[in-house]
Amino acid sequence: MKVSFLINNVYGIGGTNRTVINLAEALAVRHEVEIVSVFRRSAATKFEISPRIKVRALVDLRSGSADVKAPGSDEPSEVVPRQEEFYAQYSRFTDARIIQDLGRTAADVVVGTRPSLNLFVARYTRDSALRVAQEHMTHLAIPPAVRAEMARFYPRLDAVTTVTDADARSFLENTPVPGIPVIGIPNSVPRPVVAPADGSHKVIVSAGRMHQVKRYDLLLRAFGMLADEFPDWQLRIYGDGGEAARLRALTTELGLAGRALLMGGFSPIESEWAKGSIAAVTSSAESFGMTLVEAMRCGLPVVSTDCPVGPREILRHGEDGLLVRTEDAEAVAQGLRTLMADDGLRRGMGAAALRNSARYDPEAVAARYVELFEEAALRRSTLDRGYRVPTRPTTALTAQPTVPPVSIAAATADVAADDAGWLRFSAVGPQDGKHRWQFVLRHNPSDGKRLPDMALRTTRRPLGNGGTRYTAALTPSALMDLGDGRWRVTMTSAKSATVHMKAGIRDTRKLIGARAAVLAGTRPAPVGWNLPYAQPNGKLMLRTVLRQDHVESTAVDVDEHGITLTGVLCGASRIEPGALFVVSRRGPYPANFTVPVQVLADNTFRAEVPLRRVVDHRLDRWEDWDWWLQPSPDSWRKIRVCHLLEDFPDVKGTFVYPAVPVVGDETSEFVCVHPARPVRVRPYCSASGAMAMNVVDR
């Protein structure tokens, strides 16, 4: 059976893309599958897609393409209703491309994946193919005018699927399509590659697009109610979108800077779920709840708002999670408190979540779709004698559910870190043959002085599906050669050019415990750190840290009175009585101001940042002042204060602190001070990990 999925833009990121790809991968084990993307705006898909699936686009909108300004592209669509969310993306030109493709398709089944595309599928798919509509939105969230078009044309379909049983009932009640079955089939979520969460990290995780419907503001307020009661817990929210700036401002307003972290987008996300002990979903509405299932598949209990559809069909309240009232921050806080306060309950619910979520495995969901297709074909054949029922697969499953990439350039490299400083790399490529690929680290210098490559001893193991698994390990002792810097993770062979590997899974959960151990002083000097991360272009990198002594910022408290730094001196040196905190003006006119530090236990210190002195001695209306620790009053040696030892790379973007308005005690000789507009001083972490502060008068 040949199955063709018609999707808006498979090259982007979104829940529909993810679930369609999951289903396509599962069906492709036994069937011929293609994904037809109406639009293409980038060179490669954001989600990994097996080469067994054919991916093609109908309209190429990349720069330089003839499709960008094709005739008819500036005229409105005659098929897509004006009220449909993506109406503006479609035109008479895109109409023609879609209609032409559906009229020529050789597929046995064509599956549309949103209302606008389902209208095309219903009206224009050739009669030799079954027509199936997937509805990923909550039915009543579809505008009435669009539902009217659905009622008009959906009777030409062979079946409609929704992602929940409740939404199937809503569809039948509000948009009846006589004679067409409407069936609830959930989205699928594959079994994660990473090991499940063990519940040891005091981290609440939430993920999804930064949209108002997700109500992350509710989650932040709920966590704010618990922050003082549970000072060792952290909230991490993953995702991109238009709400990010507003949520960052709310984080500051609630005094949660450094406790509630906006992590940005992250893919693949499963390694980040596995860092948590609780997942939180606070949406006001969900059509299904993909992130909820993803969290459960990683062994996390979920506290979720009880939306009209979605979560209540996934969670078993009190068994694998908790359902709480929507739009109620106190109810969310109470649900979180229940799990945060009870380790045994939390771990028990996590184990149940892991068991219960297996019903969303792609193979099980794909089997339901195959049954749907076969029943639809049987119905069609009884009504149309000229219709030919697709043949069943004649061969049994012999291959792996996935196939190796056609080249190393198409492969991804996974990496796992442990708490002893080891990194373990893994990649699956084509049959090794004469190439004999090897992992190699290549220095990416900031000063032009490139260090020699480091070749890693690479093990090659043939796989039953014709591919090769490559594995290698980087030992802690290798840091002596890598030093302090950034390295590209590549693979090379004598017969081919070096390939900078695409980043796959980065399982860095062990670094959470490793950070705690370094800060507690249980590790011998020097301080070493290995952090794998992905560049914006998706390539795998390694950040290495090797320092005899290192000062790590552990907290920056900002209030209307000032800025307080808490840090730890790691390594062989000790903080002596009389140690100083130093702020240094960056640029051609250096200046230093010092204040004594309060020495705490275990080489920890606290210091009040000398804000007024900095403001009074400005030379410009924008200055940067770097932070240092002078461990001994008898030595001028200073160590830069940094924030480096984390399990994620973007400390600068994640730890965003508010500014303190300061009015100077003296009138500056060089800068006019406006009393009605105080100077603002804001601490920050630079891209290199060094701590500093802006001093701005404007």
C-alpha positions as CSV (number, residue, x, y, z in Angstrom):
1,M,0.0,0.0,0.0
2,K,1.3,3.4,-0.9
3,V,0.4,6.2,1.5
4,S,0.9,9.9,0.8
5,F,0.7,12.6,3.5
6,L,-0.1,16.1,2.4
7,I,1.2,18.6,5.0
8,N,1.7,22.4,5.1
9,N,5.4,22.7,5.7
10,V,7.3,19.6,6.9
11,Y,10.6,21.6,6.9
12,G,9.5,23.5,10.0
13,I,8.9,22.6,13.7
14,G,5.5,21.9,15.1
15,G,3.4,19.2,16.7
16,T,1.7,18.2,13.5
17,N,5.0,17.7,11.7
18,R,6.3,15.6,14.6
19,T,3.3,13.3,14.8
20,V,3.0,12.9,11.0
21,I,6.6,12.0,10.8
22,N,6.2,9.5,13.6
23,L,3.3,7.8,11.9
24,A,5.0,7.8,8.5
25,E,8.1,6.1,10.0
26,A,6.0,3.4,11.5
27,L,3.9,2.8,8.4
28,A,7.1,2.8,6.2
29,V,8.3,-0.5,7.9
30,R,5.7,-2.4,5.8
31,H,4.3,0.2,3.3
32,E,5.5,2.7,0.7
33,V,5.2,6.2,2.3
34,E,5.8,9.7,1.1
35,I,5.3,13.1,2.7
36,V,4.3,15.9,0.3
37,S,5.0,19.3,1.8
38,V,3.1,22.2,0.1
39,F,5.9,24.6,1.0
40,R,9.6,24.4,1.3
41,R,11.5,27.3,3.0
42,S,14.7,25.7,4.1
43,A,17.3,23.2,2.7
44,A,16.6,20.4,5.3
45,T,13.9,19.3,7.6
46,K,14.2,20.2,11.3
47,F,13.1,16.8,12.4
48,E,15.1,13.7,11.3
49,I,13.2,11.7,8.7
50,S,14.2,8.1,7.7
51,P,15.5,7.9,4.1
52,R,12.9,5.1,3.5
53,I,10.3,7.9,3.4
54,K,10.2,10.0,0.2
55,V,9.9,13.8,1.0
56,R,9.1,16.2,-1.7
57,A,7.7,19.8,-1.9
58,L,5.2,21.4,-4.3
59,V,6.2,25.0,-3.9
60,D,9.8,26.0,-3.3
61,L,10.0,29.4,-1.4
62,R,13.7,29.4,-0.8
63,S,15.6,32.4,-2.0
64,G,16.2,32.4,-5.7
65,S,13.5,29.9,-6.5
66,A,11.2,30.7,-9.5
67,D,8.2,29.8,-7.3
68,V,8.7,32.9,-5.1
69,K,7.2,35.3,-7.7
70,A,5.4,32.8,-9.9
71,P,2.3,34.0,-11.8
72,G,-0.7,33.8,-9.6
73,S,1.3,33.8,-6.3
74,D,-0.1,37.3,-5.5
75,E,-3.7,36.3,-6.1
76,P,-5.8,34.8,-3.2
77,S,-6.6,31.1,-3.0
78,E,-9.9,30.0,-4.4
79,V,-10.0,26.8,-2.2
80,V,-8.7,27.8,1.3
81,P,-11.3,29.7,3.3
82,R,-10.4,33.2,4.3
83,Q,-10.9,32.4,8.0
84,E,-8.4,29.5,7.9
85,E,-5.3,30.1,10.0
86,F,-2.8,29.8,7.1
87,Y,-5.0,31.4,4.4
88,A,-2.4,34.1,3.7
89,Q,0.2,31.5,2.7
90,Y,-1.9,30.1,-0.1
91,S,-2.6,31.6,-3.6
92,R,-4.0,30.6,-7.0
93,F,-0.5,29.4,-7.8
94,T,-0.4,27.1,-4.8
95,D,-3.9,25.9,-5.6
96,A,-2.8,24.8,-9.0
97,R,0.2,23.0,-7.8
98,I,-1.8,21.1,-5.1
99,I,-4.6,20.2,-7.5
100,Q,-2.2,19.0,-10.2
101,D,-0.4,16.8,-7.7
102,L,-3.6,15.2,-6.3
103,G,-4.9,14.6,-9.8
104,R,-1.7,12.7,-10.7
105,T,-1.0,10.8,-7.5
106,A,-0.2,7.2,-7.6
107,A,-0.9,6.7,-3.9
108,D,-3.5,4.2,-2.7
109,V,-4.3,6.5,0.3
110,V,-3.9,10.3,0.5
111,V,-4.0,11.8,4.0
112,G,-4.6,15.5,4.6
113,T,-3.3,16.9,7.8
114,R,-5.2,20.2,8.4
115,P,-8.6,21.6,7.3
116,S,-7.4,23.6,4.3
117,L,-5.5,20.6,2.9
118,N,-8.3,18.2,3.7
119,L,-10.6,20.4,1.5
120,F,-8.1,19.9,-1.4
121,V,-7.9,16.1,-0.7
122,A,-11.7,15.8,-0.6
123,R,-12.3,17.8,-3.8
124,Y,-9.4,17.0,-6.1
125,T,-7.8,13.6,-5.2
126,R,-8.2,11.1,-8.1
127,D,-10.8,8.5,-7.6
128,S,-8.3,5.6,-7.5
129,A,-7.1,6.7,-4.1
130,L,-8.8,6.7,-0.7
131,R,-9.2,10.2,0.8
132,V,-8.6,10.5,4.6
133,A,-8.6,13.7,6.7
134,Q,-6.6,14.1,9.9
135,E,-7.9,16.8,12.2
136,H,-5.1,17.9,14.7
137,M,-7.0,20.9,16.0
138,T,-9.7,20.9,18.6
139,H,-12.8,20.8,16.4
140,L,-14.6,23.8,18.0
141,A,-11.4,25.9,17.6
142,I,-11.9,25.7,13.8
143,P,-13.7,28.9,12.6
144,P,-17.4,28.4,11.8
145,A,-16.9,29.4,8.2
146,V,-14.2,26.8,7.7
147,R,-16.4,24.2,9.4
148,A,-19.2,25.1,6.9
149,E,-16.8,24.3,4.0
150,M,-15.9,21.1,5.7
151,A,-19.6,20.1,6.0
152,R,-19.9,20.8,2.3
153,F,-17.0,18.8,0.9
154,Y,-16.0,16.2,3.6
155,P,-18.7,13.8,2.4
156,R,-16.4,13.1,-0.5
157,L,-13.9,11.7,2.0
158,D,-13.5,8.0,3.0
159,A,-12.7,8.7,6.7
160,V,-11.9,11.4,9.2
161,T,-9.6,11.0,12.2
162,T,-9.3,13.2,15.3
163,V,-6.7,12.8,18.0
164,T,-9.2,12.2,20.8
165,D,-12.5,10.4,21.2
166,A,-14.0,13.5,22.7
167,D,-13.1,15.5,19.6
168,A,-14.6,12.8,17.4
169,R,-17.9,13.2,19.2
170,S,-17.6,16.9,19.0
171,F,-17.0,16.6,15.2
172,L,-20.1,14.4,14.7
173,E,-22.3,16.7,16.8
174,N,-21.2,20.0,15.2
175,T,-20.2,19.1,11.7
176,P,-22.1,16.0,10.7
177,V,-20.8,14.3,7.5
178,P,-23.4,11.5,6.8
179,G,-21.9,8.1,6.0
180,I,-18.3,9.1,6.8
181,P,-16.7,7.5,9.8
182,V,-15.1,9.9,12.3
183,I,-12.7,8.0,14.5
184,G,-10.4,9.1,17.4
185,I,-6.9,7.8,16.9
186,P,-4.2,9.4,19.1
187,N,-0.9,10.9,18.0
188,S,2.0,8.6,18.3
189,V,5.2,9.2,20.3
190,P,8.2,6.8,19.8
191,R,10.0,5.2,22.7
192,P,12.8,7.6,23.7
193,V,16.4,6.7,22.9
194,V,17.5,8.0,26.3
195,A,17.0,6.1,29.6
196,P,14.0,7.3,31.6
197,A,14.2,9.9,34.3
198,D,15.1,8.6,37.7
199,G,13.3,11.4,39.6
200,S,16.5,12.5,41.4
201,H,16.8,16.0,39.9
202,K,14.6,18.7,41.5
203,V,13.5,20.1,38.1
204,I,10.1,20.8,36.7
205,V,10.0,20.7,32.9
206,S,7.5,22.2,30.5
207,A,7.8,22.4,26.7
208,G,5.9,23.8,23.7
209,R,5.6,26.8,21.6
210,M,5.5,30.2,23.4
211,H,1.9,30.9,22.7
212,Q,-0.8,32.4,24.9
213,V,-2.9,29.2,24.8
214,K,-0.1,27.4,26.6
215,R,-0.5,29.7,29.6
216,Y,3.1,29.6,30.7
217,D,2.3,32.7,32.7
218,L,0.1,30.5,34.9
219,L,2.9,28.1,35.4
220,L,5.3,30.9,36.4
221,R,2.9,32.2,38.9
222,A,2.3,28.8,40.3
223,F,6.0,28.1,40.7
224,G,6.4,31.6,42.3
225,M,4.0,30.5,45.0
226,L,6.3,27.5,45.7
227,A,9.7,29.0,45.3
228,D,10.3,29.9,49.0
229,E,8.8,26.6,50.2
230,F,11.1,24.5,47.8
231,P,14.3,26.6,47.4
232,D,16.2,23.8,45.8
233,W,13.7,23.3,42.9
234,Q,14.1,24.8,39.4
235,L,11.6,25.3,36.6
236,R,12.7,24.9,33.0
237,I,10.4,25.9,30.1
238,Y,11.5,24.9,26.6
239,G,10.2,26.5,23.4
240,D,10.3,29.5,21.1
241,G,7.6,32.0,20.1
242,G,6.1,35.5,20.4
243,E,5.4,35.2,24.2
244,A,9.0,34.8,25.2
245,A,9.7,38.5,25.9
246,R,6.5,38.8,28.0
247,L,7.3,35.7,30.0
248,R,10.8,36.8,30.6
249,A,9.5,40.1,32.0
250,L,7.0,38.2,34.2
251,T,9.9,36.0,35.5
252,T,11.7,39.2,36.6
253,E,8.5,40.7,38.1
254,L,8.0,37.5,40.2
255,G,11.6,37.5,41.4
256,L,12.3,34.1,39.8
257,A,15.5,35.1,37.8
258,G,17.8,32.1,38.0
259,R,15.0,29.8,39.4
260,A,12.6,29.8,36.4
261,L,14.6,29.4,33.2
262,L,13.4,30.0,29.7
263,M,15.5,27.5,27.8
264,G,14.5,28.3,24.2
265,G,13.9,25.7,21.5
266,F,15.6,22.3,21.9
267,S,15.5,19.3,19.5
268,P,15.5,16.4,20.1
269,I,13.7,17.2,23.4
270,E,13.7,13.8,25.1
271,S,17.0,14.3,26.8
272,E,15.7,17.4,28.5
273,W,12.5,15.7,29.7
274,A,14.8,13.0,31.2
275,K,16.5,15.7,33.3
276,G,13.2,16.5,35.2
277,S,11.2,14.8,37.9
278,I,7.9,16.5,37.1
279,A,6.3,17.7,33.9
280,A,3.9,20.5,33.8
281,V,1.2,21.4,31.2
282,T,-0.9,24.5,31.9
283,S,-2.7,25.0,28.6
284,S,-6.1,26.5,28.5
285,A,-6.9,24.2,25.5
286,E,-5.1,21.2,23.9
287,S,-6.2,19.3,20.8
288,F,-4.2,16.3,22.1
289,G,-1.1,16.9,24.3
290,M,2.0,15.6,22.5
291,T,4.4,17.1,25.1
292,L,2.3,15.4,27.8
293,V,2.9,12.0,26.2
294,E,6.5,12.7,25.5
295,A,7.1,13.5,29.2
296,M,5.3,10.3,30.2
297,R,7.4,8.2,27.8
298,C,10.5,9.6,29.6
299,G,9.1,8.5,33.0
300,L,7.8,11.8,34.3
301,P,4.5,12.2,36.2
302,V,2.5,15.1,34.7
303,V,0.6,17.9,36.4
304,S,-1.8,19.1,33.7
305,T,-4.7,21.4,33.4
306,D,-7.9,19.5,32.7
307,C,-8.6,20.8,29.3
308,P,-12.0,20.0,27.6
309,V,-10.2,17.4,25.4
310,G,-6.7,15.9,25.4
311,P,-5.1,15.5,28.8
312,R,-8.1,13.8,30.5
313,E,-7.9,11.0,27.8
314,I,-4.1,10.6,28.4
315,L,-3.6,11.0,32.1
316,R,-5.1,8.6,34.7
317,H,-5.6,11.0,37.6
318,G,-3.8,9.9,40.7
319,E,-2.0,7.1,38.9
320,D,0.4,8.6,36.4
321,G,-0.3,12.3,37.0
322,L,-2.6,14.9,38.3
323,L,-5.4,16.9,36.6
324,V,-6.0,20.3,37.9
325,R,-8.4,23.2,37.1
326,T,-7.7,25.3,34.0
327,E,-6.9,29.0,34.4
328,D,-6.1,28.5,38.1
329,A,-2.6,29.2,39.3
330,E,-3.3,28.0,42.8
331,A,-4.6,24.7,41.6
332,V,-1.5,24.2,39.5
333,A,0.7,25.1,42.5
334,Q,-1.2,22.6,44.7
335,G,-0.7,19.8,42.1
336,L,3.0,20.6,41.9
337,R,3.4,20.8,45.6
338,T,1.8,17.3,46.0
339,L,4.6,15.8,43.9
340,M,7.5,18.0,45.0
341,A,6.9,17.2,48.6
342,D,6.6,13.4,48.2
343,D,9.6,11.6,46.6
344,G,7.9,8.2,46.8
345,L,4.7,9.4,45.2
346,R,6.6,11.2,42.5
347,R,8.7,8.1,41.6
348,G,5.7,5.8,41.7
349,M,3.6,8.0,39.4
350,G,6.7,8.3,37.1
351,A,6.9,4.5,36.8
352,A,3.2,4.3,36.0
353,A,3.5,7.1,33.4
354,L,6.3,5.1,31.7
355,R,4.1,1.9,31.6
356,N,0.9,3.6,30.6
357,S,2.3,5.7,27.8
358,A,3.4,2.6,25.8
359,R,0.0,2.6,24.2
360,Y,1.1,5.6,22.1
361,D,3.9,3.7,20.5
362,P,3.9,4.5,16.7
363,E,3.6,0.8,15.8
364,A,0.4,0.5,17.8
365,V,-1.0,3.7,16.3
366,A,0.1,2.7,12.7
367,A,-1.8,-0.6,13.1
368,R,-5.0,1.4,13.8
369,Y,-4.5,3.5,10.7
370,V,-3.9,0.4,8.6
371,E,-7.2,-1.1,9.9
372,L,-8.9,2.2,9.1
373,F,-7.5,2.2,5.5
374,E,-8.6,-1.4,5.0
375,E,-12.1,-0.8,6.3
376,A,-12.4,2.3,4.1
377,A,-11.2,0.3,1.0
378,L,-13.8,-2.4,1.7
379,R,-16.6,0.2,2.0
380,R,-15.4,1.9,-1.2
381,S,-15.3,-1.4,-3.1
382,T,-18.9,-2.2,-2.2
383,L,-20.1,1.2,-3.6
384,D,-17.8,1.4,-6.6
385,R,-17.2,-1.7,-8.7
386,G,-14.5,0.0,-10.6
387,Y,-12.4,0.6,-7.4
388,R,-9.4,-1.6,-6.9
389,V,-8.6,-2.6,-3.3
390,P,-4.9,-2.0,-2.4
391,T,-2.9,-5.2,-2.0
392,R,-1.5,-6.1,1.4
393,P,2.2,-6.4,2.0
394,T,3.4,-9.8,0.9
395,T,6.6,-9.8,2.9
396,A,7.0,-10.1,6.7
397,L,8.8,-7.5,8.7
398,T,12.5,-8.4,8.4
399,A,14.2,-5.0,8.6
400,Q,14.9,-2.8,11.6
401,P,12.2,-0.1,12.2
402,T,14.8,2.4,10.9
403,V,17.4,2.3,8.2
404,P,20.9,3.7,8.2
405,P,21.4,7.0,6.4
406,V,22.7,6.9,2.9
407,S,25.8,8.9,3.9
408,I,27.6,10.0,7.0
409,A,26.7,13.6,6.0
410,A,23.1,12.7,6.5
411,A,23.7,11.0,9.9
412,T,23.4,12.4,13.4
413,A,25.8,11.9,16.2
414,D,24.4,11.2,19.7
415,V,26.5,11.9,22.8
416,A,26.0,11.1,26.5
417,A,28.0,12.7,29.4
418,D,28.5,11.1,32.7
419,D,29.4,12.6,36.1
420,A,33.0,11.5,35.9
421,G,33.9,13.6,32.9
422,W,33.4,10.9,30.1
423,L,31.7,11.6,26.9
424,R,30.4,8.7,24.7
425,F,29.6,9.3,21.0
426,S,27.5,7.2,18.8
427,A,26.4,7.5,15.1
428,V,24.7,5.1,12.7
429,G,25.9,5.3,9.1
430,P,25.9,3.2,5.9
431,Q,27.9,0.0,5.6
432,D,31.5,0.9,6.5
433,G,33.3,-0.9,3.7
434,K,36.6,0.7,2.7
435,H,35.8,4.1,4.3
436,R,36.4,3.2,7.9
437,W,35.0,6.4,9.4
438,Q,36.5,7.7,12.6
439,F,35.4,10.3,15.2
440,V,37.8,13.3,15.2
441,L,37.6,16.5,17.3
442,R,38.7,19.6,15.4
443,H,39.6,22.8,17.2
444,N,37.5,25.9,16.5
445,P,39.8,28.7,17.8
446,S,38.7,32.2,18.7
447,D,42.2,33.6,18.2
448,G,43.3,31.8,15.0
449,K,45.7,29.5,16.9
450,R,44.4,26.1,16.0
451,L,45.3,23.1,18.1
452,P,46.0,19.7,16.5
453,D,43.0,17.4,15.7
454,M,42.2,14.7,18.3
455,A,41.3,11.4,16.7
456,L,39.1,9.2,19.0
457,R,39.5,5.5,19.0
458,T,36.3,4.5,17.1
459,T,34.6,1.1,17.3
460,R,32.6,-0.1,14.3
461,R,29.8,-2.7,14.6
462,P,27.7,-4.0,11.6
463,L,24.0,-3.8,12.0
464,G,21.3,-6.1,10.8
465,N,19.8,-3.5,8.5
466,G,23.0,-3.1,6.5
467,G,24.4,-0.1,8.4
468,T,27.3,0.4,10.8
469,R,27.2,1.8,14.3
470,Y,30.2,3.9,15.2
471,T,31.1,4.5,18.9
472,A,33.9,6.4,20.6
473,A,34.7,7.7,24.1
474,L,36.4,10.8,25.3
475,T,38.1,10.3,28.6
476,P,38.5,13.0,31.3
477,S,42.3,12.9,30.8
478,A,41.9,14.1,27.2
479,L,41.1,17.5,28.6
480,M,44.8,18.0,29.2
481,D,45.2,18.2,25.4
482,L,41.9,19.9,24.6
483,G,42.3,22.6,27.2
484,D,39.9,25.5,27.3
485,G,38.1,25.9,24.0
486,R,35.5,24.8,21.5
487,W,35.7,21.7,19.2
488,R,33.8,20.5,16.2
489,V,32.7,16.9,16.4
490,T,33.6,15.4,13.0
491,M,34.0,12.1,11.3
492,T,36.7,11.4,8.7
493,S,38.1,8.6,6.6
494,A,41.1,8.2,4.3
495,K,38.7,8.0,1.3
496,S,36.4,11.0,2.1
497,A,36.3,14.6,3.2
498,T,35.8,15.4,6.8
499,V,32.1,15.7,7.8
500,H,31.0,18.0,10.7
501,M,28.3,15.9,12.3
502,K,24.8,16.9,12.9
503,A,23.8,16.9,16.5
504,G,21.4,14.2,17.7
505,I,20.6,13.3,21.3
506,R,22.7,15.2,23.8
507,D,22.1,13.5,27.1
508,T,23.8,15.7,29.7
509,R,21.6,15.0,32.7
510,K,24.6,13.7,34.7
511,L,26.2,17.1,34.5
512,I,23.6,18.4,37.0
513,G,25.1,16.2,39.7
514,A,28.6,16.8,38.4
515,R,28.1,20.6,38.9
516,A,27.0,20.0,42.4
517,A,30.1,17.9,43.1
518,V,32.5,20.5,41.7
519,L,30.9,23.2,43.7
520,A,31.1,21.1,46.8
521,G,34.8,20.7,46.4
522,T,34.7,16.9,46.1
523,R,36.7,16.9,42.8
524,P,40.5,17.3,42.7
525,A,42.0,20.3,40.9
526,P,42.2,21.3,38.1
527,V,38.5,22.0,37.2
528,G,37.5,20.2,34.0
529,W,34.2,20.3,32.1
530,N,33.0,18.7,28.9
531,L,29.7,20.1,27.4
532,P,28.3,18.9,24.0
533,Y,25.9,21.3,22.4
534,A,24.4,22.1,19.0
535,Q,25.1,25.2,17.0
536,P,22.2,27.1,15.5
537,N,22.9,25.3,12.2
538,G,22.4,22.0,14.0
539,K,26.1,20.9,14.0
540,L,27.5,19.1,17.0
541,M,30.1,21.0,19.1
542,L,32.1,20.5,22.3
543,R,32.8,23.2,24.9
544,T,35.8,22.2,27.1
545,V,36.9,23.9,30.3
546,L,40.3,23.2,32.0
547,R,41.4,25.6,34.7
548,Q,43.7,25.3,37.7
549,D,41.4,27.6,39.5
550,H,37.9,28.6,38.6
551,V,35.3,31.0,40.2
552,E,31.7,29.9,39.5
553,S,28.8,32.1,40.1
554,T,26.1,30.2,41.9
555,A,23.5,33.0,42.5
556,V,23.0,36.6,41.5
557,D,20.3,38.3,43.6
558,V,18.9,41.5,42.3
559,D,16.5,43.8,44.2
560,E,15.8,47.5,44.4
561,H,18.7,47.9,46.9
562,G,21.5,46.4,44.9
563,I,23.1,43.2,43.4
564,T,24.5,40.4,45.5
565,L,26.8,37.8,44.1
566,T,27.3,34.3,45.6
567,G,30.1,32.2,44.2
568,V,32.5,29.3,44.7
569,L,36.3,29.2,44.2
570,C,37.0,25.8,42.7
571,G,40.4,24.2,42.3
572,A,43.5,24.2,44.5
573,S,43.4,27.7,45.8
574,R,41.5,28.8,48.9
575,I,39.7,32.1,49.8
576,E,41.7,33.8,52.5
577,P,40.4,36.4,55.0
578,G,40.5,39.8,53.4
579,A,39.7,38.5,49.9
580,L,38.2,41.0,47.5
581,F,35.6,41.2,44.9
582,V,36.8,43.4,42.0
583,V,34.8,45.1,39.2
584,S,36.9,46.3,36.3
585,R,35.9,48.7,33.6
586,R,36.3,47.3,30.1
587,G,37.8,49.4,27.3
588,P,40.6,51.9,26.9
589,Y,40.2,53.6,30.2
590,P,40.4,50.8,32.8
591,A,39.4,51.3,36.4
592,N,39.0,48.9,39.4
593,F,36.8,49.1,42.4
594,T,37.0,46.5,45.2
595,V,34.8,45.4,48.1
596,P,35.6,42.8,50.7
597,V,33.9,39.5,50.4
598,Q,32.1,37.5,53.1
599,V,33.8,34.1,53.3
600,L,31.3,31.3,53.8
601,A,31.9,27.5,54.2
602,D,33.5,25.3,51.5
603,N,35.3,28.1,49.6
604,T,32.0,29.9,49.0
605,F,31.8,33.7,49.2
606,R,29.3,36.5,49.0
607,A,29.8,40.1,47.8
608,E,27.8,43.2,47.4
609,V,28.5,44.8,44.0
610,P,29.7,48.4,44.4
611,L,27.1,50.0,42.3
612,R,27.3,53.6,43.4
613,R,31.0,53.8,43.0
614,V,30.7,52.5,39.4
615,V,27.9,54.9,38.6
616,D,29.7,57.9,40.1
617,H,32.9,57.2,38.1
618,R,31.4,56.6,34.7
619,L,33.2,57.9,31.6
620,D,30.5,57.0,29.1
621,R,26.8,56.5,29.0
622,W,27.2,52.8,28.3
623,E,29.9,50.8,30.0
624,D,30.7,47.2,30.8
625,W,32.3,46.2,34.0
626,D,33.8,42.7,34.4
627,W,33.7,40.7,37.7
628,W,36.7,39.2,39.4
629,L,37.7,37.5,42.6
630,Q,41.0,38.3,44.3
631,P,41.3,35.3,46.7
632,S,44.1,36.7,48.8
633,P,44.7,40.3,50.0
634,D,48.5,39.6,49.8
635,S,48.4,38.8,46.0
636,W,47.3,40.9,43.1
637,R,46.2,37.7,41.3
638,K,42.6,37.9,40.1
639,I,40.3,35.1,38.8
640,R,37.4,35.9,36.5
641,V,34.0,35.2,37.9
642,C,32.1,32.9,35.4
643,H,29.0,30.9,35.0
644,L,30.1,28.0,32.9
645,L,29.4,24.7,34.7
646,E,25.9,24.0,33.5
647,D,24.3,21.1,31.5
648,F,23.3,23.4,28.7
649,P,25.3,25.9,26.6
650,D,23.3,29.2,26.5
651,V,23.8,30.5,30.0
652,K,23.7,34.0,28.7
653,G,20.2,33.7,27.2
654,T,18.8,31.5,30.0
655,F,20.0,33.5,33.1
656,V,18.6,37.0,32.4
657,Y,18.7,39.4,35.3
658,P,16.8,42.6,35.9
659,A,18.4,46.0,36.1
660,V,18.8,48.1,39.3
661,P,18.1,51.8,38.9
662,V,20.8,53.7,40.8
663,V,21.2,57.4,41.5
664,G,24.8,58.4,42.1
665,D,26.1,60.1,45.3
666,E,28.4,62.4,43.3
667,T,28.1,64.5,40.1
668,S,30.2,62.9,37.4
669,E,32.8,65.1,35.8
670,F,32.2,63.4,32.4
671,V,28.6,62.3,32.1
672,C,25.5,64.4,32.7
673,V,23.3,62.5,35.2
674,H,19.6,63.0,34.8
675,P,17.9,62.7,38.2
676,A,14.6,61.8,36.8
677,R,16.1,58.9,34.8
678,P,18.5,56.9,37.0
679,V,21.4,55.0,35.7
680,R,20.5,51.3,35.2
681,V,23.0,48.5,36.2
682,R,22.2,45.0,34.9
683,P,24.3,41.9,35.6
684,Y,24.8,39.4,32.7
685,C,26.7,36.4,31.6
686,S,28.6,36.9,28.4
687,A,28.6,34.4,25.5
688,S,32.0,33.1,26.8
689,G,30.5,32.5,30.3
690,A,32.2,35.4,32.0
691,M,30.1,37.5,34.4
692,A,29.9,41.3,34.0
693,M,27.4,44.1,34.2
694,N,26.1,46.9,32.0
695,V,26.0,50.5,33.3
696,V,23.7,52.5,31.2
697,D,22.4,56.0,31.3
698,R,19.9,56.7,28.5
